[in-house]
Amino acid sequence: MTLNPMDFATRFFKGQDELKGLLKPELCAPTYVAEIVGFPPMDAAGHGEFGRAFYAAFPDIYHTIDEALSTDDGIVVRFTLRGTHKAPFMGIPATNRVITVSAIVLLTVVNDQVTHLRAIFDQLGMMRQLGVVPS
């Protein structure tokens, strides 16, 4: 793969920040599938809706790319999400608490487009920060 992993990861995730959860179409293959632990598989439109729910609840949320490494067919990305809980999210009323959530994502990339995203993020840590789960 000839892509610079940090540049591509930054474009992909900062693109979501710019579009408030939607994916940049030029970075996603028509067959794009996202698998985020704890949620059913999603196509690009479904992933965009999922992302928009986050940005609606955490309007200042943003990605910080901590690390990006090339693999044989893609990129492994470690990032941190930061934002303030300003509106209801997954049945949780706004808490005005700031969250910092770590995630690891595997992006399969073909012809400079993501075909498959597999992600895990610290959902328990996020719920603790929101005060929903005791620490």
Phi, psi and omega per residue, in radians:
M1 nan 2.371 -3.082
T2 -1.754 -0.050 3.140
L3 -1.201 2.544 2.972
N4 -1.399 2.037 -3.018
P5 -1.056 -0.712 -3.130
M6 -1.176 -0.734 3.127
D7 -1.104 -0.788 -3.112
F8 -1.148 -0.799 3.131
A9 -1.046 -0.723 3.128
T10 -1.102 -0.799 3.124
R11 -1.084 -0.733 -3.084
F12 -1.157 -0.910 -3.039
F13 -1.421 -0.639 3.064
K14 -1.190 -0.479 3.025
G15 -1.059 -0.701 3.069
Q16 -1.114 -0.679 3.105
D17 -1.086 -0.779 -3.131
E18 -1.112 -0.685 -3.071
L19 -1.681 0.196 3.096
K20 0.939 0.817 3.030
G21 1.919 -0.435 3.119
L22 -1.286 2.761 3.130
L23 -1.681 2.521 3.053
K24 -1.225 2.046 -3.042
P25 -1.015 -0.580 -3.109
E26 -1.220 -0.247 3.137
L27 -1.723 -0.047 -3.104
C28 -2.098 2.306 3.079
A29 -1.223 2.717 3.097
P30 -1.017 -0.430 -3.121
T31 -1.662 0.235 -3.080
Y32 -0.851 2.350 3.047
V33 -2.359 2.320 3.060
A34 -1.967 2.286 3.046
E35 -2.128 1.869 3.126
I36 -1.934 2.158 -3.057
V37 -0.883 2.277 3.112
G38 1.652 -0.082 -3.110
F39 -2.296 2.679 3.104
P40 -1.192 2.738 3.084
P41 -0.997 2.574 -3.098
M42 -2.319 2.562 2.945
D43 -1.459 -3.070 -3.081
A44 -1.057 -0.712 3.137
A45 -1.131 -0.769 3.116
G46 -1.121 -0.704 3.105
H47 -1.137 -0.657 3.092
G48 -1.098 -0.732 3.091
E49 -1.106 -0.749 3.091
F50 -1.024 -0.822 3.127
G51 -1.103 -0.724 -3.136
R52 -1.091 -0.580 3.092
A53 -1.105 -0.709 3.080
F54 -1.094 -0.859 -3.080
Y55 -1.191 -0.487 3.068
A56 -1.203 -0.702 -3.119
A57 -1.413 -0.546 -3.117
F58 -2.185 1.306 -2.977
P59 -1.077 -0.359 3.131
D60 -1.773 0.225 -3.073
I61 -1.124 2.519 3.109
Y62 -2.669 2.718 3.116
H63 -1.631 2.423 2.896
T64 -2.044 2.071 3.137
I65 -1.405 2.009 -3.102
D66 -1.550 -0.562 -3.084
E67 -2.869 2.536 3.074
A68 -2.556 2.187 -3.086
L69 -2.215 2.442 3.079
S70 -1.295 2.534 2.970
T71 -2.119 -3.103 3.125
D72 -1.039 -0.636 -3.071
D73 -2.238 0.350 3.140
G74 3.077 -2.532 -3.029
I75 -2.467 2.426 2.959
V76 -1.789 2.238 -3.076
V77 -2.161 2.335 2.989
R78 -1.996 2.154 -3.133
F79 -2.387 2.935 3.083
T80 -2.179 2.318 3.032
L81 -1.747 2.388 3.073
R82 -2.331 2.389 3.105
G83 -3.052 2.993 -3.108
T84 -1.966 2.259 -3.089
H85 -1.342 1.699 -3.026
K86 -1.872 -0.180 -3.096
A87 -2.566 2.859 -3.135
P88 -0.947 2.511 -3.134
F89 -2.522 2.080 3.106
M90 0.868 0.760 3.116
G91 1.416 0.020 -3.131
I92 -1.717 2.071 3.097
P93 -1.075 2.710 3.131
A94 -0.950 2.368 -3.135
T95 -1.957 -0.241 -3.029
N96 1.066 0.317 3.084
R97 -1.524 2.572 3.075
V98 -1.566 2.348 3.086
I99 -1.980 2.639 2.995
T100 -2.328 1.959 -3.004
V101 -2.182 2.253 3.110
S102 -1.587 2.607 3.116
A103 -2.567 2.691 3.010
I104 -2.248 2.313 -3.062
V105 -2.295 2.404 2.965
L106 -1.862 2.134 3.088
L107 -1.886 2.122 2.970
T108 -1.550 2.194 -3.036
V109 -2.136 2.200 3.086
V110 -2.251 2.213 -3.136
N111 0.916 0.794 3.091
D112 1.101 0.392 3.073
Q113 -2.291 2.511 3.105
V114 -1.359 2.197 3.061
T115 -1.739 -0.494 -3.052
H116 -2.593 2.281 3.049
L117 -2.077 2.239 3.049
R118 -2.138 2.175 -3.023
A119 -2.385 2.598 2.972
I120 -2.383 2.333 3.088
F121 -2.321 2.822 -3.039
D122 -1.338 1.339 -3.129
Q123 -1.126 -0.698 3.128
L124 -1.108 -0.804 3.108
G125 -1.036 -0.699 3.120
M126 -1.111 -0.788 -3.141
M127 -1.123 -0.624 3.072
R128 -1.145 -0.751 3.140
Q129 -1.132 -0.523 3.101
L130 -1.413 -0.149 3.126
G131 1.448 0.210 -3.120
V132 -1.438 -0.588 -3.140
V133 -2.077 2.317 3.113
P134 -1.112 2.582 -3.121
S135 -1.569 nan nan
